[in-house]
């Protein structure tokens, strides 16, 4: 059975999920709008031994989605948001300027302009991993985005900020992440191309 306890140490609040041995750290000054009773669900610090923060650029044309993504990433103690933008063209300038480790790219419904942006970003700075988030993905577009350099795709509205944080960590280390519902779409696209 899972249980949760917390221990406040100075400006940090240490959470531990008993049974899974997950330890979470929270800078309390970064979450003035969250109560401590929900903080544990937003953070999972698994960056033991990392000396540098994961630098994240948040891109989303929807203001509310961009602000939500910014807030989720900014809370994690092993990440920092280096910049945010609503414009995919400005994104390229910001990538050059800030050299992020991960670009969290909100795309709504993916289309050819987003694929072109992924390709341009990957050509400009292949070291920056691309994690796309959207409301819906069609199998051909999803497969094409992965071919052009995206490292993952998460469905917006999944309701779990922890998944976003964990996914950023995975793609920052070169891994690939897909929302569970998209795995079938990817297989479908692969088999169509045989």
Backbone bond lengths (Angstrom), bond angles and torsions (degrees), N, CA, C in turn:
res aa  C-N    CA-C-N  psi(-1)  N-CA   C-N-CA  omega(-1)  CA-C   N-CA-C  phi
1 X - - - 1.446 - - 1.519 109.76 -
2 X 1.339 115.99 136.80 1.452 119.83 179.94 1.515 110.28 -85.76
3 X 1.317 115.00 139.03 1.451 121.33 173.26 1.507 108.54 -135.49
4 X 1.313 116.42 160.94 1.454 119.46 -177.03 1.522 108.30 -130.59
5 X 1.329 115.55 134.58 1.453 117.68 170.61 1.509 108.10 -132.23
6 X 1.325 116.47 159.89 1.458 120.38 179.72 1.511 109.44 -131.88
7 X 1.320 115.69 154.19 1.446 122.76 179.00 1.515 106.66 -143.24
8 X 1.313 117.33 120.81 1.457 120.06 179.54 1.518 109.40 -90.06
9 X 1.328 115.17 129.45 1.453 121.67 179.42 1.525 106.47 -128.88
10 X 1.306 117.35 100.87 1.457 120.77 -179.21 1.515 110.71 59.59
11 X 1.337 116.55 -122.88 1.457 120.35 -178.72 1.526 112.32 -88.66
12 X 1.304 117.05 0.70 1.450 119.93 -178.54 1.521 110.48 -109.25
13 X 1.278 115.28 149.69 1.452 122.06 174.97 1.521 105.85 -119.92
14 X 1.301 117.56 119.09 1.464 122.24 -178.05 1.524 108.65 -97.48
15 X 1.329 114.46 125.52 1.464 119.94 178.31 1.512 108.23 -115.58
16 X 1.288 116.31 143.61 1.454 119.33 175.86 1.509 108.46 -137.52
17 X 1.309 114.61 128.80 1.453 119.71 176.22 1.520 106.96 -91.94
18 X 1.304 115.59 108.30 1.452 121.16 -176.20 1.526 108.81 -68.99
19 X 1.290 116.24 134.54 1.455 121.52 178.68 1.518 110.87 104.81
20 X 1.315 117.35 -33.66 1.463 120.35 177.15 1.515 111.13 -107.54
21 X 1.329 116.77 -8.71 1.455 122.70 179.34 1.525 112.05 54.37
22 X 1.311 116.74 41.34 1.453 120.67 175.40 1.518 107.95 -95.34
23 X 1.307 116.58 128.77 1.457 120.47 179.19 1.510 108.40 -110.80
24 X 1.329 116.43 133.09 1.444 121.64 -177.55 1.513 109.62 -126.05
25 X 1.326 116.31 139.45 1.442 122.18 177.93 1.511 109.01 -116.87
26 X 1.294 116.23 145.43 1.448 121.19 -177.01 1.511 109.47 -140.14
27 X 1.319 116.21 124.21 1.456 119.01 170.98 1.512 106.11 -80.65
28 X 1.306 116.12 110.38 1.460 120.17 -173.39 1.524 112.74 -63.39
29 X 1.333 118.70 -26.91 1.461 120.00 179.92 1.524 112.13 -73.57
30 X 1.332 117.99 -10.96 1.455 120.97 179.78 1.521 112.27 -90.51
31 X 1.311 117.69 -7.71 1.460 120.57 -176.26 1.518 112.11 -127.10
32 X 1.328 118.46 58.95 1.450 118.21 -178.85 1.524 112.75 -66.16
33 X 1.331 118.47 -20.73 1.449 122.21 -175.20 1.517 112.71 -100.38
34 X 1.336 118.42 -0.33 1.455 121.22 176.09 1.521 108.90 -106.93
35 X 1.310 116.98 139.62 1.451 119.75 170.68 1.512 108.87 -82.99
36 X 1.303 116.87 153.99 1.463 119.74 -178.03 1.522 112.97 -62.11
37 X 1.330 117.57 -19.79 1.451 119.81 -179.11 1.519 113.01 -71.31
38 X 1.353 119.77 -13.94 1.457 120.76 177.64 1.520 112.61 -118.32
39 X 1.308 118.22 -4.62 1.466 121.03 -176.78 1.520 112.39 -59.62
40 X 1.321 117.08 -36.33 1.457 120.25 -175.11 1.513 111.95 -60.17
41 X 1.327 118.57 -28.37 1.456 120.00 -176.29 1.521 112.73 -78.61
42 X 1.330 117.02 -9.67 1.458 119.75 -176.05 1.516 113.01 -97.71
43 X 1.307 117.62 -20.16 1.457 119.90 -172.49 1.522 111.73 -128.61
44 X 1.273 115.22 138.68 1.457 120.77 169.49 1.509 105.14 -141.08
45 X 1.290 116.92 103.78 1.456 119.98 -177.60 1.507 108.92 -84.23
46 X 1.314 115.81 110.87 1.454 119.61 179.39 1.521 109.96 -125.80
47 X 1.299 116.92 23.28 1.461 121.15 -176.57 1.510 112.94 -97.57
48 X 1.322 117.43 38.91 1.458 119.73 179.32 1.513 109.95 -55.43
49 X 1.314 115.36 133.72 1.455 119.85 176.89 1.516 114.48 84.81
50 X 1.309 118.63 -7.81 1.460 120.17 178.71 1.514 109.20 -79.75
51 X 1.320 116.19 130.02 1.451 118.96 -179.12 1.526 111.64 -97.10
52 X 1.315 118.16 -16.03 1.447 121.17 -178.76 1.517 111.01 -117.92
53 X 1.323 114.69 149.66 1.451 120.72 176.07 1.524 110.13 -75.50
54 X 1.309 116.24 149.52 1.466 121.15 171.84 1.523 106.19 -77.72
55 X 1.323 115.82 120.01 1.467 121.57 -177.09 1.528 108.92 -90.22
56 X 1.341 116.42 122.10 1.461 122.00 -172.64 1.527 110.34 -119.90
57 X 1.319 115.79 132.69 1.465 123.19 170.51 1.523 106.91 -104.55
58 X 1.336 116.74 125.59 1.461 122.00 -178.98 1.524 108.57 -101.57
59 X 1.343 116.46 122.93 1.467 122.45 -179.59 1.524 108.34 -125.95
60 X 1.324 116.62 121.89 1.465 120.34 176.03 1.517 107.81 -164.17
61 X 1.327 116.61 129.68 1.464 120.35 -179.68 1.525 111.95 -73.16
62 X 1.314 118.08 -18.67 1.458 122.30 178.06 1.534 108.94 -88.37
63 X 1.328 116.93 117.20 1.464 121.71 -175.79 1.523 112.80 -57.36
64 X 1.314 116.94 -45.34 1.461 120.64 -177.93 1.536 111.30 -64.04
65 X 1.327 116.83 -43.46 1.470 120.52 178.61 1.521 111.14 -64.91
66 X 1.328 116.47 -40.30 1.469 120.93 179.99 1.530 110.26 -64.48
67 X 1.326 117.08 -44.55 1.469 120.75 179.08 1.524 111.35 -64.37
68 X 1.326 116.80 -38.90 1.466 120.39 178.59 1.528 110.23 -65.07
69 X 1.322 117.02 -45.06 1.467 120.91 178.76 1.525 110.72 -62.23
70 X 1.326 116.02 -43.30 1.467 120.80 178.52 1.524 109.80 -58.22
71 X 1.326 116.78 -47.47 1.464 121.29 -178.20 1.519 112.08 -62.84
72 X 1.319 116.78 -41.92 1.471 120.87 -179.95 1.521 110.74 -63.28
73 X 1.328 117.26 -46.80 1.463 121.56 -177.30 1.525 110.76 -69.91
74 X 1.321 117.35 -40.77 1.464 121.30 -175.42 1.521 112.71 -65.64
75 X 1.318 117.61 -21.73 1.458 121.53 -179.45 1.530 111.46 -76.78
76 X 1.302 117.96 -33.04 1.466 121.55 -177.42 1.527 109.98 -67.18
77 X 1.322 116.57 129.28 1.459 120.16 -174.65 1.527 113.36 -73.42
78 X 1.316 118.58 -14.58 1.455 119.98 179.73 1.526 111.85 -102.62
79 X 1.341 116.95 15.15 1.467 121.75 -179.36 1.518 109.87 -135.99
80 X 1.326 115.37 156.77 1.450 120.94 172.10 1.526 108.80 -144.28
81 X 1.313 116.45 141.90 1.458 121.35 175.23 1.529 106.69 -87.12
82 X 1.327 116.96 117.71 1.466 120.73 -178.75 1.516 111.60 -86.77
83 X 1.340 117.57 -25.90 1.463 121.62 179.05 1.520 108.61 -169.65
84 X 1.334 114.92 164.65 1.455 120.76 174.93 1.513 108.20 -143.44
85 X 1.329 115.99 151.11 1.454 120.84 179.07 1.527 110.16 -156.09
86 X 1.319 114.31 158.07 1.462 120.47 174.92 1.517 110.84 -100.73
87 X 1.320 116.76 -9.52 1.455 122.51 -170.19 1.531 111.05 -110.51
88 X 1.325 116.21 126.02 1.468 119.65 -179.00 1.526 112.30 -69.50
89 X 1.324 118.74 -27.00 1.463 120.36 176.84 1.526 110.26 -71.95
90 X 1.338 116.31 -42.40 1.469 120.21 176.36 1.527 110.25 -63.77
91 X 1.324 116.83 -29.74 1.452 121.65 178.48 1.529 111.15 -54.34
92 X 1.319 116.64 -41.84 1.463 120.27 -178.86 1.526 111.21 -64.08
93 X 1.334 117.12 -39.63 1.465 120.83 176.68 1.522 110.94 -64.82
94 X 1.326 116.40 -42.33 1.461 120.92 -179.77 1.526 111.78 -67.72
95 X 1.324 117.20 -34.82 1.466 120.54 176.59 1.527 109.69 -63.15
96 X 1.320 116.56 -43.16 1.468 120.08 177.78 1.523 111.61 -63.44
97 X 1.328 115.40 -41.84 1.464 120.18 -175.98 1.526 112.84 -73.17
98 X 1.335 117.40 -46.73 1.465 120.83 -171.72 1.522 114.63 -100.72
99 X 1.312 118.79 -14.65 1.462 124.30 179.05 1.541 112.44 46.38
100 X 1.330 116.25 63.15 1.472 119.44 -177.71 1.528 111.83 -70.22
101 X 1.317 114.86 156.36 1.461 120.71 174.26 1.529 109.95 -78.02
102 X 1.347 115.95 -37.19 1.457 121.91 -177.88 1.526 109.07 -134.30
103 X 1.328 115.72 135.74 1.459 121.63 170.66 1.519 106.60 -107.16
104 X 1.332 115.77 115.66 1.460 122.11 177.24 1.519 106.13 -92.50
105 X 1.338 115.83 103.43 1.462 121.99 -170.49 1.522 110.86 -108.11
106 X 1.336 116.01 108.26 1.453 121.13 175.04 1.518 109.39 -82.90
107 X 1.311 116.30 127.62 1.466 119.41 -173.57 1.516 114.24 -122.91
108 X 1.327 118.72 2.88 1.467 118.10 -176.61 1.519 108.59 60.62
109 X 1.313 116.43 -116.52 1.457 121.73 172.73 1.522 107.75 -99.99
110 X 1.337 118.64 118.01 1.456 120.56 -175.86 1.533 111.95 -62.13
111 X 1.326 115.66 141.56 1.462 121.15 174.53 1.518 108.25 -146.42
112 X 1.316 117.55 -176.84 1.463 122.02 -171.60 1.524 113.17 -60.29
113 X 1.351 118.69 -32.00 1.467 119.82 177.88 1.528 111.11 -63.49
114 X 1.317 116.58 -37.77 1.456 119.85 178.26 1.524 110.84 -67.73
115 X 1.316 116.23 -38.65 1.469 119.35 177.96 1.522 110.54 -63.28
116 X 1.324 116.35 -40.16 1.467 120.61 177.92 1.542 110.38 -64.07
117 X 1.333 116.63 -40.34 1.463 120.77 178.67 1.531 111.13 -64.29
118 X 1.343 117.09 -40.81 1.464 120.98 177.13 1.524 109.87 -61.66
119 X 1.313 116.24 -45.05 1.465 120.67 -179.74 1.522 111.22 -63.14
120 X 1.324 117.63 -44.61 1.466 121.37 179.43 1.523 111.04 -63.60
121 X 1.320 115.94 -43.77 1.458 120.07 -179.89 1.525 110.99 -63.68
122 X 1.318 116.29 -43.56 1.468 120.41 -179.96 1.529 111.26 -65.08
123 X 1.328 116.89 -36.78 1.472 120.18 177.37 1.523 111.54 -69.05
124 X 1.339 116.02 -39.29 1.459 121.53 -178.10 1.521 111.89 -68.08
125 X 1.310 116.76 -44.48 1.471 120.98 -177.06 1.532 109.85 -149.02
126 X 1.330 116.16 86.63 1.462 119.62 -177.89 1.533 113.51 -63.27
127 X 1.334 117.13 -19.17 1.463 120.47 179.29 1.526 111.90 -71.01
128 X 1.324 117.92 -22.82 1.470 121.62 178.51 1.526 109.03 -81.94
129 X 1.315 115.56 115.62 1.464 120.60 179.36 1.523 109.31 -79.00
130 X 1.318 117.82 145.59 1.459 123.16 -176.00 1.520 109.38 -113.33
131 X 1.336 115.39 121.73 1.449 122.03 174.83 1.523 106.71 -116.35
132 X 1.325 116.15 112.91 1.457 121.29 -178.28 1.523 110.02 -91.76
133 X 1.336 115.69 145.49 1.453 121.65 172.94 1.523 107.43 -128.76
134 X 1.311 117.12 138.89 1.456 119.59 -178.13 1.521 111.76 -157.96
135 X 1.312 114.45 171.12 1.465 119.52 -178.83 1.522 112.55 -85.38
136 X 1.321 116.33 -24.73 1.462 119.81 -177.88 1.523 108.60 -160.37
137 X 1.297 116.68 142.30 1.458 120.50 177.28 1.515 109.53 -130.23
138 X 1.318 116.56 130.84 1.459 121.09 172.01 1.514 107.55 -90.14
139 X 1.305 116.80 146.10 1.458 120.56 -173.85 1.532 114.13 -56.38
140 X 1.339 120.85 -44.28 1.461 118.42 -179.64 1.533 112.61 -64.14
141 X 1.354 116.56 -38.77 1.459 119.61 179.83 1.519 111.44 -69.85
142 X 1.311 117.18 -38.63 1.459 121.41 178.22 1.519 110.69 -62.38
143 X 1.314 116.81 -48.07 1.457 121.25 178.72 1.523 110.97 -61.97
144 X 1.323 117.29 -41.60 1.468 121.39 179.50 1.525 110.97 -64.84
145 X 1.331 117.82 -40.17 1.466 121.23 178.19 1.528 110.72 -62.07
146 X 1.328 116.73 -41.18 1.463 120.61 177.72 1.526 111.17 -66.61
147 X 1.326 117.23 -38.80 1.462 120.88 177.72 1.521 111.78 -64.29
148 X 1.332 116.77 -34.14 1.465 121.57 -176.16 1.522 113.08 -84.61
149 X 1.335 117.01 -3.72 1.456 118.15 173.47 1.516 117.06 128.95
150 X 1.321 119.65 -7.16 1.466 120.50 177.34 1.524 109.15 -67.92
151 X 1.331 116.77 142.80 1.468 121.65 -179.95 1.516 112.37 -100.05
152 X 1.348 116.18 -6.03 1.444 117.31 179.82 1.507 111.94 -178.82
153 X 1.346 114.11 167.83 1.455 121.16 179.66 1.519 108.24 -146.92
154 X 1.333 115.35 122.87 1.458 121.36 177.33 1.518 108.97 -114.41
155 X 1.325 115.80 140.81 1.459 119.84 175.53 1.523 108.92 -77.90
156 X 1.340 115.74 130.63 1.463 120.12 175.89 1.514 108.78 -67.15
157 X 1.318 114.22 151.96 1.452 118.80 175.87 1.510 113.94 82.10
158 X 1.332 117.24 12.94 1.462 118.40 177.85 1.515 111.03 -67.62
159 X 1.323 116.03 -19.09 1.451 120.60 174.24 1.509 115.91 82.24
160 X 1.330 118.64 5.02 1.456 120.22 -178.24 1.522 110.50 -122.14
161 X 1.334 117.92 99.29 1.464 120.80 179.36 1.522 112.59 -60.50
162 X 1.325 116.44 -29.70 1.460 120.67 179.10 1.520 111.37 -59.96
163 X 1.341 117.75 -36.79 1.463 121.19 178.74 1.529 111.50 -63.50
164 X 1.324 116.92 -37.92 1.467 120.38 178.10 1.520 110.09 -63.99
165 X 1.327 116.71 -47.19 1.466 121.75 -179.38 1.528 110.47 -61.95
166 X 1.333 117.00 -47.64 1.464 120.51 179.24 1.527 111.38 -62.84
167 X 1.322 117.07 -38.29 1.465 120.75 -179.68 1.520 111.51 -66.92
168 X 1.320 117.09 -39.13 1.474 120.16 177.00 1.524 109.63 -61.45
169 X 1.317 116.79 -42.03 1.473 119.70 178.61 1.531 111.06 -62.65
170 X 1.316 116.29 -42.20 1.470 120.35 -178.60 1.519 111.12 -63.81
171 X 1.346 117.82 -48.59 1.470 119.20 -178.15 1.518 111.28 -70.16
172 X 1.345 118.19 -28.85 1.474 119.67 178.12 1.520 111.52 -64.80
173 X 1.322 116.29 -22.93 1.461 121.25 178.33 1.517 112.32 -98.68
174 X 1.342 116.90 10.68 1.461 120.99 176.15 1.515 114.91 92.64
175 X 1.322 117.43 5.17 1.455 120.69 178.85 1.517 112.07 -82.18
176 X 1.316 115.68 174.17 1.466 122.53 179.54 1.523 108.50 -121.61
177 X 1.338 115.89 139.94 1.452 121.41 -177.08 1.523 109.18 -131.84
178 X 1.317 116.17 134.72 1.465 122.12 172.61 1.519 108.76 -134.32
179 X 1.334 116.47 141.51 1.459 119.61 172.06 1.521 107.71 -58.53
180 X 1.324 117.85 143.78 1.465 120.41 -177.64 1.526 113.95 -51.91
181 X 1.303 118.11 -38.20 1.463 120.69 -178.88 1.512 114.12 -69.48
182 X 1.333 116.73 -14.32 1.461 120.30 -177.32 1.520 113.37 -93.59
183 X 1.293 117.76 -12.29 1.458 120.87 -179.36 1.525 110.82 -60.21
184 X 1.320 116.67 -42.91 1.466 121.08 178.16 1.516 111.52 -62.65
185 X 1.339 117.15 -39.14 1.468 120.64 177.57 1.528 111.39 -62.69
186 X 1.329 115.97 -39.75 1.459 119.75 -179.86 1.522 110.65 -65.51
187 X 1.325 117.35 -44.54 1.463 120.13 177.43 1.527 110.89 -62.14
188 X 1.312 116.35 -40.06 1.449 121.31 177.50 1.531 111.00 -59.19
189 X 1.323 115.91 -44.07 1.472 120.00 179.20 1.515 112.15 -66.33
190 X 1.346 115.55 -38.40 1.474 119.06 178.88 1.518 111.65 -64.74
191 X 1.344 116.55 -42.39 1.453 119.59 -178.61 1.528 112.34 -72.09
192 X 1.331 117.26 -28.38 1.475 120.47 175.45 1.515 111.89 -65.44
193 X 1.326 116.20 -30.64 1.461 121.69 -176.64 1.524 113.74 -89.62
194 X 1.301 118.41 5.25 1.472 120.75 -179.40 1.494 110.81 -76.24
